[in-house]
Amino acid sequence: MARDDGFPVWEAALLAGVAAVFAAGLAGVYISMPRSDYSFLKLPRNLQELQVLTVHLEGYSSDYTIQVLVGYCAVYIFMQTFMIPGTIFMSLLAGALFGQLGGLALVIFAATAGASSCYFLSKLVGKPLVFSLWPDKLTFFQKQVAKRREKLLNYMLFLRVTPTLPNTFINFSSPIVGVPYHTFFFATAIGLVPAAYVTVRAGIALSDLRSLNDLYDPQSIAVLFLIGLVSVAPTLLGKNEKPTSASDMAANTN
């Protein structure tokens, strides 16, 4: 795959336009909320900030449910679209505010919408950035996609369920390596469920969390890998295909 280092001005303008749309949506939510001190409204970077944000939003989520939902989705989708780290805190927040079922549905919707937004934005303007950020991972991913084309959904499900490749990289590079959107969509909507369930459930008992390491104990990680192996089994057993070794996959997570 040839490298393209150019980044035309129109692409930068498009990125700015997308960001402006999100900003306008959040401004609309802000204006429709009651007058108050919103200094607590910021993207949480640790559990302490998340707990403070949750305490304040709990009072609004019952009386201003629509505004909180729209604001939550706009922030989550924006973060996914522009690869801003911290969506794990947003997933915990969904569990704390909306419970297990409501929080899970919200996270799956926002995560799938955000991943889709990132997919299409990358399809338009992402090639130079992908080549710049992840040249080795991109080569690996392209080879795997080409080799598993007939059972690509299974392979994409495996990637979503397990931490073999970062989700941010999958979202941004999938259109570059030729993953069809329908495959990308179903793999995302289904494959993110197990991890989202674990995170949302932890958010219900947010006050008991002391570290993000408490989310994924060895047993939880083992279960996620087992689900991933089941999903990818048809691909590994396909004709004329050689399974990728665990060491090869692990090497490409760095």
CYANA upper distance limits for C-alpha pairs under 8 A (distance plus 0.5 A):
  1 MET  CA    139 THR  CA      8.47
  3 ARG  CA    128 PRO  CA      8.05
  3 ARG  CA    131 PHE  CA      6.97
  4 ASP  CA    127 LYS  CA      7.55
  4 ASP  CA    128 PRO  CA      6.01
  4 ASP  CA    131 PHE  CA      7.87
  5 ASP  CA    128 PRO  CA      5.70
  5 ASP  CA    131 PHE  CA      8.30
  5 ASP  CA    132 SER  CA      8.28
  6 GLY  CA    128 PRO  CA      6.86
  7 PHE  CA     11 GLU  CA      7.25
  7 PHE  CA     12 ALA  CA      8.08
  7 PHE  CA    125 VAL  CA      8.41
  7 PHE  CA    128 PRO  CA      7.01
  8 PRO  CA     12 ALA  CA      7.43
  9 VAL  CA     13 ALA  CA      6.76
 10 TRP  CA     14 LEU  CA      6.63
 11 GLU  CA     15 LEU  CA      6.85
 11 GLU  CA    124 LEU  CA      8.28
 11 GLU  CA    125 VAL  CA      6.17
 12 ALA  CA     16 ALA  CA      6.79
 13 ALA  CA     17 GLY  CA      6.62
 14 LEU  CA     18 VAL  CA      6.77
 15 LEU  CA     19 ALA  CA      6.79
 16 ALA  CA     20 ALA  CA      6.64
 17 GLY  CA     21 VAL  CA      6.88
 18 VAL  CA     22 PHE  CA      7.11
 19 ALA  CA     23 ALA  CA      6.70
 19 ALA  CA     78 PHE  CA      8.13
 20 ALA  CA     24 ALA  CA      6.59
 21 VAL  CA     25 GLY  CA      6.85
 22 PHE  CA     26 LEU  CA      6.82
 22 PHE  CA     74 ALA  CA      6.94
 22 PHE  CA     75 VAL  CA      8.43
 22 PHE  CA     78 PHE  CA      7.21
 23 ALA  CA     27 ALA  CA      6.61
 24 ALA  CA     28 GLY  CA      6.74
 25 GLY  CA     29 VAL  CA      6.98
 25 GLY  CA     71 GLY  CA      8.32
 25 GLY  CA     74 ALA  CA      7.65
 26 LEU  CA     30 TYR  CA      6.68
 26 LEU  CA     71 GLY  CA      6.52
 26 LEU  CA     74 ALA  CA      7.38
 26 LEU  CA     75 VAL  CA      8.41
 27 ALA  CA     31 ILE  CA      6.67
 28 GLY  CA     32 SER  CA      6.80
 29 VAL  CA     33 MET  CA      6.93
 29 VAL  CA     67 GLN  CA      6.17
 29 VAL  CA     68 VAL  CA      8.43
 29 VAL  CA     70 VAL  CA      7.78
 29 VAL  CA     71 GLY  CA      6.73
 32 SER  CA     67 GLN  CA      7.97
 33 MET  CA     64 TYR  CA      8.02
 33 MET  CA     67 GLN  CA      7.75
 40 PHE  CA     52 VAL  CA      7.90
 40 PHE  CA     53 LEU  CA      6.58
 40 PHE  CA     56 HIS  CA      8.02
 41 LEU  CA     53 LEU  CA      7.26
 42 LYS  CA     53 LEU  CA      8.42
 43 LEU  CA     86 GLY  CA      8.29
 44 PRO  CA     49 GLU  CA      5.63
 44 PRO  CA     50 LEU  CA      5.64
 44 PRO  CA     53 LEU  CA      8.14
 44 PRO  CA     86 GLY  CA      7.92
 44 PRO  CA     89 PHE  CA      7.27
 45 ARG  CA     49 GLU  CA      7.10
 45 ARG  CA     50 LEU  CA      7.97
 45 ARG  CA     86 GLY  CA      7.23
 45 ARG  CA     89 PHE  CA      8.23
 46 ASN  CA     50 LEU  CA      6.85
 46 ASN  CA     89 PHE  CA      8.33
 47 LEU  CA     51 GLN  CA      6.57
 47 LEU  CA     89 PHE  CA      8.19
 47 LEU  CA    209 LEU  CA      8.23
 47 LEU  CA    210 ARG  CA      7.98
 47 LEU  CA    211 SER  CA      7.70
 47 LEU  CA    212 LEU  CA      8.34
 48 GLN  CA     52 VAL  CA      6.91
 49 GLU  CA     53 LEU  CA      6.71
 50 LEU  CA     54 THR  CA      6.57
 50 LEU  CA     89 PHE  CA      7.34
 50 LEU  CA     93 LEU  CA      7.78
 51 GLN  CA     55 VAL  CA      6.77
 51 GLN  CA    206 LEU  CA      7.63
 51 GLN  CA    207 SER  CA      7.48
 52 VAL  CA     56 HIS  CA      7.08
 53 LEU  CA     57 LEU  CA      6.67
 54 THR  CA     58 GLU  CA      6.47
 54 THR  CA     93 LEU  CA      7.09
 54 THR  CA     96 ALA  CA      7.54
 54 THR  CA     97 LEU  CA      7.69
 55 VAL  CA     59 GLY  CA      7.83
 56 HIS  CA     60 TYR  CA      7.84
 57 LEU  CA     61 SER  CA      6.48
 57 LEU  CA     97 LEU  CA      8.23
 58 GLU  CA     62 SER  CA      7.74
 58 GLU  CA     97 LEU  CA      6.71
 59 GLY  CA     63 ASP  CA      8.02
 60 TYR  CA     64 TYR  CA      5.91
 60 TYR  CA     65 THR  CA      7.61
 60 TYR  CA     68 VAL  CA      7.82
 61 SER  CA     65 THR  CA      5.21
 61 SER  CA     68 VAL  CA      6.42
 61 SER  CA     97 LEU  CA      7.63
 64 TYR  CA     68 VAL  CA      6.74
 65 THR  CA     69 LEU  CA      6.56
 66 ILE  CA     70 VAL  CA      6.56
 67 GLN  CA     71 GLY  CA      6.45
 68 VAL  CA     72 TYR  CA      6.39
 69 LEU  CA     73 CYS  CA      6.61
 70 VAL  CA     74 ALA  CA      6.53
 71 GLY  CA     75 VAL  CA      6.67
 72 TYR  CA     76 TYR  CA      6.61
 72 TYR  CA     90 MET  CA      8.49
 73 CYS  CA     77 ILE  CA      6.39
 73 CYS  CA    106 LEU  CA      8.45
 73 CYS  CA    110 ALA  CA      6.10
 74 ALA  CA     78 PHE  CA      6.45
 75 VAL  CA     79 MET  CA      6.63
 76 TYR  CA     80 GLN  CA      6.77
 76 TYR  CA     87 THR  CA      7.12
 76 TYR  CA     90 MET  CA      7.38
 76 TYR  CA    110 ALA  CA      6.68
 76 TYR  CA    111 ALA  CA      7.64
 76 TYR  CA    114 GLY  CA      7.42
 77 ILE  CA     81 THR  CA      6.43
 77 ILE  CA    110 ALA  CA      6.38
 77 ILE  CA    111 ALA  CA      7.27
 77 ILE  CA    113 ALA  CA      6.87
 77 ILE  CA    114 GLY  CA      4.51
 77 ILE  CA    115 ALA  CA      8.14
 77 ILE  CA    117 SER  CA      8.02
 78 PHE  CA     82 PHE  CA      6.69
 78 PHE  CA    114 GLY  CA      7.27
 79 MET  CA     83 MET  CA      6.20
 79 MET  CA     84 ILE  CA      5.17
 79 MET  CA     85 PRO  CA      7.54
 79 MET  CA     86 GLY  CA      8.35
 79 MET  CA     87 THR  CA      7.50
 79 MET  CA    114 GLY  CA      8.00
 80 GLN  CA     84 ILE  CA      6.88
 80 GLN  CA     87 THR  CA      8.04
 80 GLN  CA    111 ALA  CA      7.64
 80 GLN  CA    114 GLY  CA      5.28
 80 GLN  CA    115 ALA  CA      6.43
 80 GLN  CA    117 SER  CA      8.28
 80 GLN  CA    118 CYS  CA      7.06
 80 GLN  CA    168 THR  CA      8.09
 81 THR  CA    114 GLY  CA      5.89
 81 THR  CA    115 ALA  CA      6.98
 81 THR  CA    116 SER  CA      8.48
 81 THR  CA    117 SER  CA      6.02
 81 THR  CA    118 CYS  CA      4.69
 81 THR  CA    121 LEU  CA      8.11
 82 PHE  CA    118 CYS  CA      7.35
 83 MET  CA    118 CYS  CA      8.45
 83 MET  CA    168 THR  CA      6.64
 86 GLY  CA     90 MET  CA      7.56
 87 THR  CA     91 SER  CA      6.81
 88 ILE  CA     92 LEU  CA      6.86
 88 ILE  CA    199 THR  CA      7.87
 89 PHE  CA     93 LEU  CA      6.62
 90 MET  CA     94 ALA  CA      6.79
 91 SER  CA     95 GLY  CA      7.16
 91 SER  CA    103 GLY  CA      8.13
 91 SER  CA    107 VAL  CA      6.50
 91 SER  CA    196 ALA  CA      7.56
 91 SER  CA    199 THR  CA      6.70
 91 SER  CA    200 VAL  CA      6.24
 91 SER  CA    203 GLY  CA      7.89
 92 LEU  CA     96 ALA  CA      6.86
 92 LEU  CA    199 THR  CA      6.26
 92 LEU  CA    200 VAL  CA      5.71
 92 LEU  CA    201 ARG  CA      8.29
 92 LEU  CA    202 ALA  CA      7.10
 92 LEU  CA    203 GLY  CA      4.58
 92 LEU  CA    204 ILE  CA      8.08
 92 LEU  CA    206 LEU  CA      7.77
 93 LEU  CA     97 LEU  CA      6.61
 93 LEU  CA    200 VAL  CA      8.19
 93 LEU  CA    203 GLY  CA      6.57
 94 ALA  CA     98 PHE  CA      6.16
 94 ALA  CA     99 GLY  CA      7.67
 94 ALA  CA    102 GLY  CA      8.36
 94 ALA  CA    103 GLY  CA      5.08
 94 ALA  CA    104 LEU  CA      7.97
 94 ALA  CA    106 LEU  CA      7.54
 94 ALA  CA    107 VAL  CA      7.39
 94 ALA  CA    200 VAL  CA      6.93
 94 ALA  CA    203 GLY  CA      7.57
 95 GLY  CA     99 GLY  CA      5.24
 95 GLY  CA    100 GLN  CA      6.27
 95 GLY  CA    102 GLY  CA      8.21
 95 GLY  CA    103 GLY  CA      5.23
 95 GLY  CA    104 LEU  CA      7.72
 95 GLY  CA    199 THR  CA      8.23
 95 GLY  CA    200 VAL  CA      4.84
 95 GLY  CA    201 ARG  CA      6.59
 95 GLY  CA    202 ALA  CA      7.72
 95 GLY  CA    203 GLY  CA      4.99
 95 GLY  CA    204 ILE  CA      5.47
 96 ALA  CA    103 GLY  CA      8.37
 96 ALA  CA    200 VAL  CA      8.11
 96 ALA  CA    203 GLY  CA      5.33
 96 ALA  CA    204 ILE  CA      4.99
 96 ALA  CA    205 ALA  CA      7.65
 96 ALA  CA    206 LEU  CA      7.03
 97 LEU  CA    103 GLY  CA      7.88
 97 LEU  CA    204 ILE  CA      8.32
 98 PHE  CA    102 GLY  CA      5.71
 98 PHE  CA    103 GLY  CA      5.46
 99 GLY  CA    103 GLY  CA      5.82
 99 GLY  CA    104 LEU  CA      8.46
 99 GLY  CA    200 VAL  CA      8.18
 99 GLY  CA    201 ARG  CA      8.29
 99 GLY  CA    204 ILE  CA      6.69
100 GLN  CA    104 LEU  CA      6.39
100 GLN  CA    197 TYR  CA      8.26
100 GLN  CA    200 VAL  CA      6.75
100 GLN  CA    201 ARG  CA      6.37
100 GLN  CA    204 ILE  CA      7.71
101 LEU  CA    105 ALA  CA      6.65
102 GLY  CA    106 LEU  CA      6.63
103 GLY  CA    107 VAL  CA      6.59
103 GLY  CA    200 VAL  CA      6.70
104 LEU  CA    108 ILE  CA      6.63
104 LEU  CA    193 VAL  CA      8.34
104 LEU  CA    196 ALA  CA      6.96
104 LEU  CA    197 TYR  CA      6.67
104 LEU  CA    200 VAL  CA      6.65
105 ALA  CA    109 PHE  CA      6.63
106 LEU  CA    110 ALA  CA      6.55
107 VAL  CA    111 ALA  CA      6.21
107 VAL  CA    196 ALA  CA      7.39
108 ILE  CA    112 THR  CA      6.39
108 ILE  CA    189 ALA  CA      6.86
108 ILE  CA    192 LEU  CA      7.50
108 ILE  CA    193 VAL  CA      7.33
108 ILE  CA    196 ALA  CA      7.71
109 PHE  CA    113 ALA  CA      6.51
109 PHE  CA    189 ALA  CA      8.24
110 ALA  CA    114 GLY  CA      6.37
111 ALA  CA    115 ALA  CA      6.46
112 THR  CA    116 SER  CA      6.52
112 THR  CA    185 PHE  CA      7.60
112 THR  CA    188 THR  CA      6.55
112 THR  CA    189 ALA  CA      6.20
113 ALA  CA    117 SER  CA      6.60
114 GLY  CA    118 CYS  CA      6.68
115 ALA  CA    119 TYR  CA      6.58
115 ALA  CA    171 ASN  CA      6.05
115 ALA  CA    188 THR  CA      8.24
116 SER  CA    120 PHE  CA      6.81
116 SER  CA    171 ASN  CA      7.94
116 SER  CA    185 PHE  CA      7.55
117 SER  CA    121 LEU  CA      6.58
118 CYS  CA    122 SER  CA      6.44
118 CYS  CA    171 ASN  CA      6.53
118 CYS  CA    172 PHE  CA      6.49
119 TYR  CA    123 LYS  CA      6.68
119 TYR  CA    171 ASN  CA      5.93
119 TYR  CA    172 PHE  CA      6.03
119 TYR  CA    173 SER  CA      8.16
119 TYR  CA    174 SER  CA      7.41
119 TYR  CA    175 PRO  CA      6.80
120 PHE  CA    124 LEU  CA      6.91
120 PHE  CA    175 PRO  CA      8.11
121 LEU  CA    125 VAL  CA      6.63
121 LEU  CA    126 GLY  CA      7.25
122 SER  CA    126 GLY  CA      4.30
122 SER  CA    127 LYS  CA      7.31
122 SER  CA    172 PHE  CA      6.03
122 SER  CA    173 SER  CA      7.80
122 SER  CA    175 PRO  CA      7.48
122 SER  CA    176 ILE  CA      8.15
123 LYS  CA    127 LYS  CA      7.95
123 LYS  CA    175 PRO  CA      6.01
123 LYS  CA    176 ILE  CA      7.11
126 GLY  CA    130 VAL  CA      6.63
126 GLY  CA    172 PHE  CA      7.57
126 GLY  CA    173 SER  CA      8.44
126 GLY  CA    176 ILE  CA      8.38
127 LYS  CA    131 PHE  CA      6.79
127 LYS  CA    176 ILE  CA      7.07
128 PRO  CA    132 SER  CA      6.69
129 LEU  CA    133 LEU  CA      6.54
130 VAL  CA    134 TRP  CA      6.20
130 VAL  CA    135 PRO  CA      7.52
130 VAL  CA    138 LEU  CA      7.98
130 VAL  CA    172 PHE  CA      7.73
130 VAL  CA    173 SER  CA      6.97
131 PHE  CA    135 PRO  CA      5.47
131 PHE  CA    138 LEU  CA      7.88
134 TRP  CA    138 LEU  CA      6.33
134 TRP  CA    169 PHE  CA      8.44
135 PRO  CA    139 THR  CA      6.88
136 ASP  CA    140 PHE  CA      6.86
136 ASP  CA    252 ASN  CA      8.32
137 LYS  CA    141 PHE  CA      6.48
137 LYS  CA    252 ASN  CA      6.46
138 LEU  CA    142 GLN  CA      6.48
138 LEU  CA    173 SER  CA      7.52
138 LEU  CA    177 VAL  CA      8.26
139 THR  CA    143 LYS  CA      6.82
140 PHE  CA    144 GLN  CA      6.85
140 PHE  CA    252 ASN  CA      8.11
141 PHE  CA    145 VAL  CA      6.61
141 PHE  CA    177 VAL  CA      7.88
142 GLN  CA    146 ALA  CA      6.67
142 GLN  CA    177 VAL  CA      5.69
143 LYS  CA    147 LYS  CA      6.60
144 GLN  CA    148 ARG  CA      6.58
145 VAL  CA    149 ARG  CA      6.26
145 VAL  CA    152 LEU  CA      7.26
145 VAL  CA    177 VAL  CA      7.79
145 VAL  CA    178 GLY  CA      8.34
145 VAL  CA    179 VAL  CA      7.85
147 LYS  CA    241 GLU  CA      7.50
148 ARG  CA    152 LEU  CA      5.91
148 ARG  CA    155 TYR  CA      7.66
148 ARG  CA    235 THR  CA      7.00
148 ARG  CA    241 GLU  CA      8.05
151 LYS  CA    155 TYR  CA      7.28
151 LYS  CA    234 PRO  CA      7.77
151 LYS  CA    235 THR  CA      6.02
152 LEU  CA    156 MET  CA      6.61
152 LEU  CA    183 THR  CA      7.87
152 LEU  CA    235 THR  CA      8.10
153 LEU  CA    157 LEU  CA      6.55
153 LEU  CA    183 THR  CA      6.12
153 LEU  CA    184 PHE  CA      8.16
153 LEU  CA    186 PHE  CA      8.28
153 LEU  CA    187 ALA  CA      6.71
154 ASN  CA    158 PHE  CA      6.76
154 ASN  CA    187 ALA  CA      8.37
154 ASN  CA    231 SER  CA      5.85
154 ASN  CA    232 VAL  CA      5.37
154 ASN  CA    233 ALA  CA      8.24
154 ASN  CA    234 PRO  CA      7.59
154 ASN  CA    235 THR  CA      6.92
155 TYR  CA    159 LEU  CA      6.89
155 TYR  CA    231 SER  CA      7.76
155 TYR  CA    232 VAL  CA      5.70
155 TYR  CA    235 THR  CA      7.09
156 MET  CA    160 ARG  CA      6.73
156 MET  CA    183 THR  CA      8.25
156 MET  CA    184 PHE  CA      7.67
156 MET  CA    187 ALA  CA      6.18
157 LEU  CA    161 VAL  CA      6.64
157 LEU  CA    187 ALA  CA      5.35
157 LEU  CA    188 THR  CA      7.78
157 LEU  CA    190 ILE  CA      7.95
157 LEU  CA    191 GLY  CA      5.65
157 LEU  CA    228 GLY  CA      7.38
157 LEU  CA    231 SER  CA      6.75
157 LEU  CA    232 VAL  CA      7.67
158 PHE  CA    162 THR  CA      6.57
158 PHE  CA    191 GLY  CA      7.97
158 PHE  CA    227 ILE  CA      8.32
158 PHE  CA    228 GLY  CA      4.84
158 PHE  CA    229 LEU  CA      7.07
158 PHE  CA    231 SER  CA      6.23
158 PHE  CA    232 VAL  CA      5.97
159 LEU  CA    163 PRO  CA      7.28
159 LEU  CA    164 THR  CA      6.38
159 LEU  CA    165 LEU  CA      6.80
159 LEU  CA    228 GLY  CA      7.82
160 ARG  CA    167 ASN  CA      7.41
160 ARG  CA    187 ALA  CA      7.43
160 ARG  CA    188 THR  CA      7.01
160 ARG  CA    191 GLY  CA      5.47
160 ARG  CA    192 LEU  CA      6.51
160 ARG  CA    228 GLY  CA      8.46
161 VAL  CA    191 GLY  CA      5.66
161 VAL  CA    192 LEU  CA      6.69
161 VAL  CA    194 PRO  CA      7.47
161 VAL  CA    195 ALA  CA      7.58
161 VAL  CA    224 LEU  CA      6.55
161 VAL  CA    225 PHE  CA      7.60
161 VAL  CA    227 ILE  CA      7.53
161 VAL  CA    228 GLY  CA      5.87
162 THR  CA    224 LEU  CA      6.43
162 THR  CA    225 PHE  CA      5.96
162 THR  CA    228 GLY  CA      6.34
163 PRO  CA    167 ASN  CA      8.49
163 PRO  CA    253 THR  CA      8.11
164 THR  CA    249 MET  CA      6.48
164 THR  CA    250 ALA  CA      6.68
164 THR  CA    252 ASN  CA      7.96
164 THR  CA    253 THR  CA      6.38
165 LEU  CA    169 PHE  CA      7.54
165 LEU  CA    170 ILE  CA      7.49
165 LEU  CA    249 MET  CA      8.32
165 LEU  CA    252 ASN  CA      7.34
165 LEU  CA    253 THR  CA      5.68
166 PRO  CA    170 ILE  CA      6.91
166 PRO  CA    253 THR  CA      7.28
167 ASN  CA    171 ASN  CA      6.59
168 THR  CA    172 PHE  CA      6.83
169 PHE  CA    173 SER  CA      6.31
170 ILE  CA    174 SER  CA      6.11
172 PHE  CA    176 ILE  CA      8.29
173 SER  CA    177 VAL  CA      6.91
174 SER  CA    178 GLY  CA      6.78
174 SER  CA    179 VAL  CA      5.66
174 SER  CA    180 PRO  CA      8.49
174 SER  CA    184 PHE  CA      8.04
175 PRO  CA    179 VAL  CA      6.00
175 PRO  CA    180 PRO  CA      7.57
175 PRO  CA    181 TYR  CA      8.16
179 VAL  CA    183 THR  CA      7.36
179 VAL  CA    184 PHE  CA      7.03
180 PRO  CA    184 PHE  CA      6.74
181 TYR  CA    185 PHE  CA      6.37
182 HIS  CA    186 PHE  CA      6.76
183 THR  CA    187 ALA  CA      6.54
184 PHE  CA    188 THR  CA      6.55
185 PHE  CA    189 ALA  CA      6.58
186 PHE  CA    190 ILE  CA      6.45
186 PHE  CA    191 GLY  CA      8.35
187 ALA  CA    191 GLY  CA      5.80
187 ALA  CA    192 LEU  CA      8.45
188 THR  CA    192 LEU  CA      6.28
189 ALA  CA    193 VAL  CA      7.59
192 LEU  CA    196 ALA  CA      6.46
193 VAL  CA    197 TYR  CA      6.41
194 PRO  CA    198 VAL  CA      6.97
194 PRO  CA    224 LEU  CA      7.60
195 ALA  CA    199 THR  CA      6.78
195 ALA  CA    224 LEU  CA      8.08
196 ALA  CA    200 VAL  CA      6.40
197 TYR  CA    201 ARG  CA      6.45
198 VAL  CA    202 ALA  CA      6.79
198 VAL  CA    215 LEU  CA      7.65
198 VAL  CA    216 TYR  CA      8.48
199 THR  CA    203 GLY  CA      6.79
199 THR  CA    215 LEU  CA      7.15
200 VAL  CA    204 ILE  CA      7.21
201 ARG  CA    205 ALA  CA      7.89
202 ALA  CA    206 LEU  CA      6.71
202 ALA  CA    209 LEU  CA      8.21
202 ALA  CA    215 LEU  CA      7.22
205 ALA  CA    209 LEU  CA      7.58
209 LEU  CA    214 ASP  CA      7.29
210 ARG  CA    214 ASP  CA      7.67
211 SER  CA    215 LEU  CA      8.32
212 LEU  CA    216 TYR  CA      8.32
213 ASN  CA    217 ASP  CA      7.69
216 TYR  CA    220 SER  CA      6.00
216 TYR  CA    221 ILE  CA      6.59
217 ASP  CA    221 ILE  CA      6.93
218 PRO  CA    222 ALA  CA      6.58
219 GLN  CA    223 VAL  CA      6.74
220 SER  CA    224 LEU  CA      6.82
221 ILE  CA    225 PHE  CA      6.80
222 ALA  CA    226 LEU  CA      6.66
223 VAL  CA    227 ILE  CA      6.74
224 LEU  CA    228 GLY  CA      6.66
225 PHE  CA    229 LEU  CA      6.57
226 LEU  CA    230 VAL  CA      6.78
227 ILE  CA    231 SER  CA      6.82
228 GLY  CA    232 VAL  CA      6.76
229 LEU  CA    233 ALA  CA      6.37
232 VAL  CA    236 LEU  CA      6.87
233 ALA  CA    237 LEU  CA      6.63
234 PRO  CA    238 GLY  CA      6.58
235 THR  CA    241 GLU  CA      8.29
236 LEU  CA    241 GLU  CA      7.15
236 LEU  CA    242 LYS  CA      7.16
236 LEU  CA    243 PRO  CA      5.57
237 LEU  CA    241 GLU  CA      7.78
237 LEU  CA    243 PRO  CA      8.35
244 THR  CA    248 ASP  CA      7.09
244 THR  CA    249 MET  CA      7.46
245 SER  CA    249 MET  CA      7.02
246 ALA  CA    250 ALA  CA      6.52
247 SER  CA    251 ALA  CA      6.54
248 ASP  CA    252 ASN  CA      7.20
249 MET  CA    253 THR  CA      7.44
250 ALA  CA    254 ASN  CA      8.09
